[in-house]
Amino acid sequence: MCEANAYLMNEEGSETLLMEAVDKVEPDEDGIRLVSIFGEQKFIKGRIQALSLVDHKVFIKAD
C-alpha cells in the first residue's frame, strides 16, 4: 500500500496526526484537502512543509 499519514507540525516542531491512510493531497490557494482511502475528507488551512516518501508521511504547517 502506498498511502501516507498526514501530520500537523506545530511551532516547536512536534507532530500531531491529522489523518491516516491518506490517498490524495490536493493543495489550492486556501489550503490543502486530504482524502483517505476510506473516502474521509479534511480541509486544512496551511501548506505542505515536507514529504517523507520512504516513511509515508506528509507534514503540514498551519497558516
N, CA, C and O atoms as a Maestro MAE file, in Angstrom:
{
 s_m_m2io_version
 :::
 2.0.0
}

f_m_ct {
 s_m_title
 :::
 protein
 m_atom[252] {
  # First column is atom index #
  i_m_mmod_type
  r_m_x_coord
  r_m_y_coord
  r_m_z_coord
  i_m_residue_number
  s_m_chain_name
  s_m_pdb_residue_name
  s_m_pdb_atom_name
  i_m_atomic_number
  :::
  1 25 0.848 -1.180 0.000 1 A "MET " " N  " 7
  2 3 0.000 0.000 0.000 1 A "MET " " CA " 6
  3 2 0.891 1.239 0.000 1 A "MET " " C  " 6
  4 15 1.963 1.244 0.604 1 A "MET " " O  " 8
  5 25 0.439 2.276 -0.676 2 A "CYS " " N  " 7
  6 3 1.260 3.469 -0.832 2 A "CYS " " CA " 6
  7 2 0.668 4.704 -0.174 2 A "CYS " " C  " 6
  8 15 1.168 5.809 -0.385 2 A "CYS " " O  " 8
  9 25 -0.375 4.545 0.611 3 A "GLU " " N  " 7
  10 3 -0.949 5.719 1.259 3 A "GLU " " CA " 6
  11 2 -0.029 6.205 2.368 3 A "GLU " " C  " 6
  12 15 0.866 5.491 2.820 3 A "GLU " " O  " 8
  13 25 -0.272 7.434 2.792 4 A "ALA " " N  " 7
  14 3 0.574 8.082 3.801 4 A "ALA " " CA " 6
  15 2 -0.287 8.536 4.975 4 A "ALA " " C  " 6
  16 15 -1.516 8.477 4.922 4 A "ALA " " O  " 8
  17 25 0.369 8.983 6.018 5 A "ASN " " N  " 7
  18 3 -0.293 9.641 7.130 5 A "ASN " " CA " 6
  19 2 0.053 11.123 7.065 5 A "ASN " " C  " 6
  20 15 1.175 11.487 6.716 5 A "ASN " " O  " 8
  21 25 -0.908 11.975 7.400 6 A "ALA " " N  " 7
  22 3 -0.690 13.418 7.391 6 A "ALA " " CA " 6
  23 2 -0.563 13.915 8.824 6 A "ALA " " C  " 6
  24 15 -1.329 13.525 9.704 6 A "ALA " " O  " 8
  25 25 0.423 14.785 9.039 7 A "TYR " " N  " 7
  26 3 0.709 15.325 10.365 7 A "TYR " " CA " 6
  27 2 0.718 16.843 10.325 7 A "TYR " " C  " 6
  28 15 1.188 17.443 9.359 7 A "TYR " " O  " 8
  29 25 0.198 17.460 11.377 8 A "LEU " " N  " 7
  30 3 0.264 18.902 11.550 8 A "LEU " " CA " 6
  31 2 1.492 19.207 12.396 8 A "LEU " " C  " 6
  32 15 1.662 18.643 13.477 8 A "LEU " " O  " 8
  33 25 2.347 20.098 11.904 9 A "MET " " N  " 7
  34 3 3.558 20.489 12.623 9 A "MET " " CA " 6
  35 2 3.272 21.763 13.427 9 A "MET " " C  " 6
  36 15 2.717 22.721 12.889 9 A "MET " " O  " 8
  37 25 3.647 21.779 14.705 10 A "ASN " " N  " 7
  38 3 3.455 22.989 15.500 10 A "ASN " " CA " 6
  39 2 4.746 23.804 15.541 10 A "ASN " " C  " 6
  40 15 5.745 23.433 14.926 10 A "ASN " " O  " 8
  41 25 4.714 24.900 16.260 11 A "GLU " " N  " 7
  42 3 5.858 25.817 16.324 11 A "GLU " " CA " 6
  43 2 7.116 25.174 16.900 11 A "GLU " " C  " 6
  44 15 8.230 25.544 16.528 11 A "GLU " " O  " 8
  45 25 6.940 24.207 17.811 12 A "GLU " " N  " 7
  46 3 8.083 23.545 18.440 12 A "GLU " " CA " 6
  47 2 8.634 22.414 17.578 12 A "GLU " " C  " 6
  48 15 9.674 21.839 17.903 12 A "GLU " " O  " 8
  49 25 7.942 22.086 16.473 13 A "GLY " " N  " 7
  50 3 8.403 21.035 15.588 13 A "GLY " " CA " 6
  51 2 7.843 19.659 15.881 13 A "GLY " " C  " 6
  52 15 8.245 18.680 15.252 13 A "GLY " " O  " 8
  53 25 6.908 19.567 16.838 14 A "SER " " N  " 7
  54 3 6.311 18.267 17.114 14 A "SER " " CA " 6
  55 2 5.148 17.998 16.156 14 A "SER " " C  " 6
  56 15 4.576 18.920 15.575 14 A "SER " " O  " 8
  57 25 4.815 16.721 16.008 15 A "GLU " " N  " 7
  58 3 3.809 16.282 15.044 15 A "GLU " " CA " 6
  59 2 2.520 15.865 15.742 15 A "GLU " " C  " 6
  60 15 2.548 15.240 16.802 15 A "GLU " " O  " 8
  61 25 1.378 16.223 15.128 16 A "THR " " N  " 7
  62 3 0.077 15.752 15.572 16 A "THR " " CA " 6
  63 2 -0.587 15.082 14.375 16 A "THR " " C  " 6
  64 15 -0.707 15.690 13.311 16 A "THR " " O  " 8
  65 25 -1.013 13.853 14.539 17 A "LEU " " N  " 7
  66 3 -1.634 13.119 13.444 17 A "LEU " " CA " 6
  67 2 -2.950 13.771 13.044 17 A "LEU " " C  " 6
  68 15 -3.828 13.987 13.880 17 A "LEU " " O  " 8
  69 25 -3.079 14.085 11.748 18 A "LEU " " N  " 7
  70 3 -4.322 14.650 11.213 18 A "LEU " " CA " 6
  71 2 -5.201 13.579 10.594 18 A "LEU " " C  " 6
  72 15 -6.409 13.540 10.828 18 A "LEU " " O  " 8
  73 25 -4.579 12.701 9.793 19 A "MET " " N  " 7
  74 3 -5.341 11.680 9.092 19 A "MET " " CA " 6
  75 2 -4.439 10.514 8.720 19 A "MET " " C  " 6
  76 15 -3.289 10.700 8.323 19 A "MET " " O  " 8
  77 25 -4.977 9.320 8.856 20 A "GLU " " N  " 7
  78 3 -4.271 8.117 8.434 20 A "GLU " " CA " 6
  79 2 -4.750 7.689 7.053 20 A "GLU " " C  " 6
  80 15 -5.830 8.084 6.613 20 A "GLU " " O  " 8
  81 25 -3.956 6.893 6.382 21 A "ALA " " N  " 7
  82 3 -4.305 6.294 5.093 21 A "ALA " " CA " 6
  83 2 -4.702 7.339 4.053 21 A "ALA " " C  " 6
  84 15 -5.695 7.171 3.346 21 A "ALA " " O  " 8
  85 25 -3.924 8.420 3.961 22 A "VAL " " N  " 7
  86 3 -4.198 9.484 3.001 22 A "VAL " " CA " 6
  87 2 -3.855 9.002 1.595 22 A "VAL " " C  " 6
  88 15 -2.754 8.515 1.338 22 A "VAL " " O  " 8
  89 25 -4.819 9.148 0.696 23 A "ASP " " N  " 7
  90 3 -4.646 8.737 -0.691 23 A "ASP " " CA " 6
  91 2 -4.390 9.937 -1.597 23 A "ASP " " C  " 6
  92 15 -3.607 9.847 -2.543 23 A "ASP " " O  " 8
  93 25 -5.053 11.069 -1.308 24 A "LYS " " N  " 7
  94 3 -4.913 12.275 -2.128 24 A "LYS " " CA " 6
  95 2 -4.578 13.477 -1.266 24 A "LYS " " C  " 6
  96 15 -5.136 13.650 -0.183 24 A "LYS " " O  " 8
  97 25 -3.662 14.309 -1.753 25 A "VAL " " N  " 7
  98 3 -3.327 15.596 -1.150 25 A "VAL " " CA " 6
  99 2 -3.524 16.622 -2.252 25 A "VAL " " C  " 6
  100 15 -2.784 16.632 -3.236 25 A "VAL " " O  " 8
  101 25 -4.517 17.485 -2.091 26 A "GLU " " N  " 7
  102 3 -4.865 18.449 -3.132 26 A "GLU " " CA " 6
  103 2 -4.704 19.875 -2.613 26 A "GLU " " C  " 6
  104 15 -5.593 20.392 -1.936 26 A "GLU " " O  " 8
  105 25 -3.576 20.513 -2.925 27 A "PRO " " N  " 7
  106 3 -3.384 21.902 -2.495 27 A "PRO " " CA " 6
  107 2 -4.165 22.867 -3.385 27 A "PRO " " C  " 6
  108 15 -4.325 22.631 -4.583 27 A "PRO " " O  " 8
  109 25 -4.647 23.954 -2.787 28 A "ASP " " N  " 7
  110 3 -5.201 25.076 -3.554 28 A "ASP " " CA " 6
  111 2 -4.776 26.357 -2.868 28 A "ASP " " C  " 6
  112 15 -3.974 26.316 -1.935 28 A "ASP " " O  " 8
  113 25 -5.290 27.486 -3.302 29 A "GLU " " N  " 7
  114 3 -4.824 28.767 -2.759 29 A "GLU " " CA " 6
  115 2 -5.246 29.003 -1.313 29 A "GLU " " C  " 6
  116 15 -4.658 29.849 -0.640 29 A "GLU " " O  " 8
  117 25 -6.254 28.277 -0.815 30 A "ASP " " N  " 7
  118 3 -6.730 28.474 0.553 30 A "ASP " " CA " 6
  119 2 -6.201 27.446 1.549 30 A "ASP " " C  " 6
  120 15 -6.306 27.655 2.757 30 A "ASP " " O  " 8
  121 25 -5.639 26.346 1.068 31 A "GLY " " N  " 7
  122 3 -5.159 25.314 1.974 31 A "GLY " " CA " 6
  123 2 -4.966 23.989 1.271 31 A "GLY " " C  " 6
  124 15 -4.624 23.943 0.089 31 A "GLY " " O  " 8
  125 25 -5.186 22.915 2.004 32 A "ILE " " N  " 7
  126 3 -4.929 21.570 1.499 32 A "ILE " " CA " 6
  127 2 -6.108 20.671 1.849 32 A "ILE " " C  " 6
  128 15 -6.582 20.661 2.985 32 A "ILE " " O  " 8
  129 25 -6.574 19.918 0.858 33 A "ARG " " N  " 7
  130 3 -7.625 18.931 1.082 33 A "ARG " " CA " 6
  131 2 -6.973 17.561 1.118 33 A "ARG " " C  " 6
  132 15 -6.215 17.197 0.218 33 A "ARG " " O  " 8
  133 25 -7.275 16.801 2.172 34 A "LEU " " N  " 7
  134 3 -6.782 15.445 2.333 34 A "LEU " " CA " 6
  135 2 -7.950 14.484 2.147 34 A "LEU " " C  " 6
  136 15 -9.041 14.715 2.668 34 A "LEU " " O  " 8
  137 25 -7.719 13.411 1.405 35 A "VAL " " N  " 7
  138 3 -8.742 12.386 1.183 35 A "VAL " " CA " 6
  139 2 -8.122 11.032 1.509 35 A "VAL " " C  " 6
  140 15 -7.067 10.682 0.980 35 A "VAL " " O  " 8
  141 25 -8.781 10.277 2.380 36 A "SER " " N  " 7
  142 3 -8.258 8.963 2.759 36 A "SER " " CA " 6
  143 2 -8.758 7.893 1.792 36 A "SER " " C  " 6
  144 15 -9.638 8.144 0.968 36 A "SER " " O  " 8
  145 25 -8.183 6.701 1.907 37 A "ILE " " N  " 7
  146 3 -8.622 5.584 1.070 37 A "ILE " " CA " 6
  147 2 -10.042 5.143 1.426 37 A "ILE " " C  " 6
  148 15 -10.664 4.392 0.675 37 A "ILE " " O  " 8
  149 25 -10.555 5.605 2.568 38 A "PHE " " N  " 7
  150 3 -11.907 5.276 3.013 38 A "PHE " " CA " 6
  151 2 -12.922 6.348 2.617 38 A "PHE " " C  " 6
  152 15 -14.106 6.224 2.933 38 A "PHE " " O  " 8
  153 25 -12.468 7.401 1.927 39 A "GLY " " N  " 7
  154 3 -13.355 8.474 1.488 39 A "GLY " " CA " 6
  155 2 -13.483 9.621 2.470 39 A "GLY " " C  " 6
  156 15 -14.147 10.610 2.162 39 A "GLY " " O  " 8
  157 25 -12.871 9.526 3.645 40 A "GLU " " N  " 7
  158 3 -12.891 10.621 4.617 40 A "GLU " " CA " 6
  159 2 -12.139 11.814 4.030 40 A "GLU " " C  " 6
  160 15 -11.105 11.639 3.384 40 A "GLU " " O  " 8
  161 25 -12.651 13.024 4.249 41 A "GLN " " N  " 7
  162 3 -12.011 14.234 3.741 41 A "GLN " " CA " 6
  163 2 -11.821 15.250 4.855 41 A "GLN " " C  " 6
  164 15 -12.658 15.381 5.748 41 A "GLN " " O  " 8
  165 25 -10.694 15.974 4.785 42 A "LYS " " N  " 7
  166 3 -10.428 17.086 5.695 42 A "LYS " " CA " 6
  167 2 -9.808 18.207 4.888 42 A "LYS " " C  " 6
  168 15 -9.050 17.969 3.948 42 A "LYS " " O  " 8
  169 25 -10.142 19.442 5.267 43 A "PHE " " N  " 7
  170 3 -9.520 20.617 4.666 43 A "PHE " " CA " 6
  171 2 -8.747 21.346 5.746 43 A "PHE " " C  " 6
  172 15 -9.283 21.646 6.812 43 A "PHE " " O  " 8
  173 25 -7.480 21.629 5.464 44 A "ILE " " N  " 7
  174 3 -6.596 22.295 6.423 44 A "ILE " " CA " 6
  175 2 -6.100 23.590 5.813 44 A "ILE " " C  " 6
  176 15 -5.593 23.596 4.691 44 A "ILE " " O  " 8
  177 25 -6.244 24.697 6.549 45 A "LYS " " N  " 7
  178 3 -5.650 25.958 6.102 45 A "LYS " " CA " 6
  179 2 -4.182 25.919 6.460 45 A "LYS " " C  " 6
  180 15 -3.814 26.070 7.625 45 A "LYS " " O  " 8
  181 25 -3.348 25.717 5.465 46 A "GLY " " N  " 7
  182 3 -1.922 25.602 5.694 46 A "GLY " " CA " 6
  183 2 -1.206 25.278 4.402 46 A "GLY " " C  " 6
  184 15 -1.751 25.426 3.308 46 A "GLY " " O  " 8
  185 25 0.033 24.829 4.553 47 A "ARG " " N  " 7
  186 3 0.846 24.488 3.386 47 A "ARG " " CA " 6
  187 2 1.662 23.251 3.700 47 A "ARG " " C  " 6
  188 15 1.910 22.939 4.865 47 A "ARG " " O  " 8
  189 25 2.074 22.555 2.672 48 A "ILE " " N  " 7
  190 3 2.916 21.381 2.866 48 A "ILE " " CA " 6
  191 2 4.295 21.851 3.282 48 A "ILE " " C  " 6
  192 15 4.925 22.647 2.586 48 A "ILE " " O  " 8
  193 25 4.759 21.364 4.406 49 A "GLN " " N  " 7
  194 3 6.089 21.722 4.898 49 A "GLN " " CA " 6
  195 2 7.127 20.735 4.366 49 A "GLN " " C  " 6
  196 15 8.223 21.134 3.973 49 A "GLN " " O  " 8
  197 25 6.778 19.445 4.354 50 A "ALA " " N  " 7
  198 3 7.727 18.433 3.887 50 A "ALA " " CA " 6
  199 2 6.985 17.142 3.583 50 A "ALA " " C  " 6
  200 15 5.877 16.912 4.067 50 A "ALA " " O  " 8
  201 25 7.620 16.305 2.770 51 A "LEU " " N  " 7
  202 3 7.140 14.961 2.479 51 A "LEU " " CA " 6
  203 2 8.251 13.987 2.814 51 A "LEU " " C  " 6
  204 15 9.410 14.220 2.471 51 A "LEU " " O  " 8
  205 25 7.911 12.908 3.476 52 A "SER " " N  " 7
  206 3 8.856 11.822 3.703 52 A "SER " " CA " 6
  207 2 8.278 10.607 2.989 52 A "SER " " C  " 6
  208 15 7.468 9.874 3.557 52 A "SER " " O  " 8
  209 25 8.691 10.397 1.757 53 A "LEU " " N  " 7
  210 3 8.097 9.351 0.944 53 A "LEU " " CA " 6
  211 2 8.449 7.953 1.438 53 A "LEU " " C  " 6
  212 15 7.613 7.052 1.374 53 A "LEU " " O  " 8
  213 25 9.651 7.759 1.920 54 A "VAL " " N  " 7
  214 3 10.057 6.453 2.438 54 A "VAL " " CA " 6
  215 2 9.240 6.097 3.679 54 A "VAL " " C  " 6
  216 15 8.856 4.942 3.867 54 A "VAL " " O  " 8
  217 25 8.978 7.102 4.527 55 A "ASP " " N  " 7
  218 3 8.209 6.881 5.762 55 A "ASP " " CA " 6
  219 2 6.702 7.056 5.567 55 A "ASP " " C  " 6
  220 15 5.935 6.854 6.508 55 A "ASP " " O  " 8
  221 25 6.265 7.431 4.353 56 A "HIS " " N  " 7
  222 3 4.854 7.626 4.037 56 A "HIS " " CA " 6
  223 2 4.212 8.694 4.930 56 A "HIS " " C  " 6
  224 15 3.146 8.479 5.506 56 A "HIS " " O  " 8
  225 25 4.880 9.846 5.032 57 A "LYS " " N  " 7
  226 3 4.397 10.939 5.878 57 A "LYS " " CA " 6
  227 2 4.301 12.238 5.082 57 A "LYS " " C  " 6
  228 15 5.162 12.540 4.256 57 A "LYS " " O  " 8
  229 25 3.234 13.005 5.347 58 A "VAL " " N  " 7
  230 3 3.029 14.336 4.797 58 A "VAL " " CA " 6
  231 2 2.990 15.280 5.999 58 A "VAL " " C  " 6
  232 15 2.183 15.098 6.910 58 A "VAL " " O  " 8
  233 25 3.859 16.281 5.997 59 A "PHE " " N  " 7
  234 3 3.935 17.245 7.098 59 A "PHE " " CA " 6
  235 2 3.325 18.559 6.640 59 A "PHE " " C  " 6
  236 15 3.720 19.109 5.612 59 A "PHE " " O  " 8
  237 25 2.354 19.067 7.410 60 A "ILE " " N  " 7
  238 3 1.629 20.279 7.059 60 A "ILE " " CA " 6
  239 2 1.851 21.321 8.151 60 A "ILE " " C  " 6
  240 15 1.760 21.019 9.341 60 A "ILE " " O  " 8
  241 25 2.141 22.543 7.732 61 A "LYS " " N  " 7
  242 3 2.297 23.680 8.640 61 A "LYS " " CA " 6
  243 2 1.043 24.536 8.508 61 A "LYS " " C  " 6
  244 15 0.711 24.979 7.409 61 A "LYS " " O  " 8
  245 25 0.343 24.775 9.614 62 A "ALA " " N  " 7
  246 3 -0.885 25.580 9.591 62 A "ALA " " CA " 6
  247 2 -0.549 27.043 9.373 62 A "ALA " " C  " 6
  248 15 0.496 27.527 9.808 62 A "ALA " " O  " 8
  249 25 -1.453 27.744 8.690 63 A "ASP " " N  " 7
  250 3 -1.316 29.188 8.484 63 A "ASP " " CA " 6
  251 2 -1.899 29.951 9.646 63 A "ASP " " C  " 6
  252 15 -1.875 31.181 9.652 63 A "ASP " " O  " 8
  :::
 }
 m_bond[251] {
  # First column is bond index #
  i_m_from
  i_m_to
  i_m_order
  :::
  1 1 2 1
  2 2 3 1
  3 3 4 2
  4 3 5 1
  5 5 6 1
  6 6 7 1
  7 7 8 2
  8 7 9 1
  9 9 10 1
  10 10 11 1
  11 11 12 2
  12 11 13 1
  13 13 14 1
  14 14 15 1
  15 15 16 2
  16 15 17 1
  17 17 18 1
  18 18 19 1
  19 19 20 2
  20 19 21 1
  21 21 22 1
  22 22 23 1
  23 23 24 2
  24 23 25 1
  25 25 26 1
  26 26 27 1
  27 27 28 2
  28 27 29 1
  29 29 30 1
  30 30 31 1
  31 31 32 2
  32 31 33 1
  33 33 34 1
  34 34 35 1
  35 35 36 2
  36 35 37 1
  37 37 38 1
  38 38 39 1
  39 39 40 2
  40 39 41 1
  41 41 42 1
  42 42 43 1
  43 43 44 2
  44 43 45 1
  45 45 46 1
  46 46 47 1
  47 47 48 2
  48 47 49 1
  49 49 50 1
  50 50 51 1
  51 51 52 2
  52 51 53 1
  53 53 54 1
  54 54 55 1
  55 55 56 2
  56 55 57 1
  57 57 58 1
  58 58 59 1
  59 59 60 2
  60 59 61 1
  61 61 62 1
  62 62 63 1
  63 63 64 2
  64 63 65 1
  65 65 66 1
  66 66 67 1
  67 67 68 2
  68 67 69 1
  69 69 70 1
  70 70 71 1
  71 71 72 2
  72 71 73 1
  73 73 74 1
  74 74 75 1
  75 75 76 2
  76 75 77 1
  77 77 78 1
  78 78 79 1
  79 79 80 2
  80 79 81 1
  81 81 82 1
  82 82 83 1
  83 83 84 2
  84 83 85 1
  85 85 86 1
  86 86 87 1
  87 87 88 2
  88 87 89 1
  89 89 90 1
  90 90 91 1
  91 91 92 2
  92 91 93 1
  93 93 94 1
  94 94 95 1
  95 95 96 2
  96 95 97 1
  97 97 98 1
  98 98 99 1
  99 99 100 2
  100 99 101 1
  101 101 102 1
  102 102 103 1
  103 103 104 2
  104 103 105 1
  105 105 106 1
  106 106 107 1
  107 107 108 2
  108 107 109 1
  109 109 110 1
  110 110 111 1
  111 111 112 2
  112 111 113 1
  113 113 114 1
  114 114 115 1
  115 115 116 2
  116 115 117 1
  117 117 118 1
  118 118 119 1
  119 119 120 2
  120 119 121 1
  121 121 122 1
  122 122 123 1
  123 123 124 2
  124 123 125 1
  125 125 126 1
  126 126 127 1
  127 127 128 2
  128 127 129 1
  129 129 130 1
  130 130 131 1
  131 131 132 2
  132 131 133 1
  133 133 134 1
  134 134 135 1
  135 135 136 2
  136 135 137 1
  137 137 138 1
  138 138 139 1
  139 139 140 2
  140 139 141 1
  141 141 142 1
  142 142 143 1
  143 143 144 2
  144 143 145 1
  145 145 146 1
  146 146 147 1
  147 147 148 2
  148 147 149 1
  149 149 150 1
  150 150 151 1
  151 151 152 2
  152 151 153 1
  153 153 154 1
  154 154 155 1
  155 155 156 2
  156 155 157 1
  157 157 158 1
  158 158 159 1
  159 159 160 2
  160 159 161 1
  161 161 162 1
  162 162 163 1
  163 163 164 2
  164 163 165 1
  165 165 166 1
  166 166 167 1
  167 167 168 2
  168 167 169 1
  169 169 170 1
  170 170 171 1
  171 171 172 2
  172 171 173 1
  173 173 174 1
  174 174 175 1
  175 175 176 2
  176 175 177 1
  177 177 178 1
  178 178 179 1
  179 179 180 2
  180 179 181 1
  181 181 182 1
  182 182 183 1
  183 183 184 2
  184 183 185 1
  185 185 186 1
  186 186 187 1
  187 187 188 2
  188 187 189 1
  189 189 190 1
  190 190 191 1
  191 191 192 2
  192 191 193 1
  193 193 194 1
  194 194 195 1
  195 195 196 2
  196 195 197 1
  197 197 198 1
  198 198 199 1
  199 199 200 2
  200 199 201 1
  201 201 202 1
  202 202 203 1
  203 203 204 2
  204 203 205 1
  205 205 206 1
  206 206 207 1
  207 207 208 2
  208 207 209 1
  209 209 210 1
  210 210 211 1
  211 211 212 2
  212 211 213 1
  213 213 214 1
  214 214 215 1
  215 215 216 2
  216 215 217 1
  217 217 218 1
  218 218 219 1
  219 219 220 2
  220 219 221 1
  221 221 222 1
  222 222 223 1
  223 223 224 2
  224 223 225 1
  225 225 226 1
  226 226 227 1
  227 227 228 2
  228 227 229 1
  229 229 230 1
  230 230 231 1
  231 231 232 2
  232 231 233 1
  233 233 234 1
  234 234 235 1
  235 235 236 2
  236 235 237 1
  237 237 238 1
  238 238 239 1
  239 239 240 2
  240 239 241 1
  241 241 242 1
  242 242 243 1
  243 243 244 2
  244 243 245 1
  245 245 246 1
  246 246 247 1
  247 247 248 2
  248 247 249 1
  249 249 250 1
  250 250 251 1
  251 251 252 2
  :::
 }
}
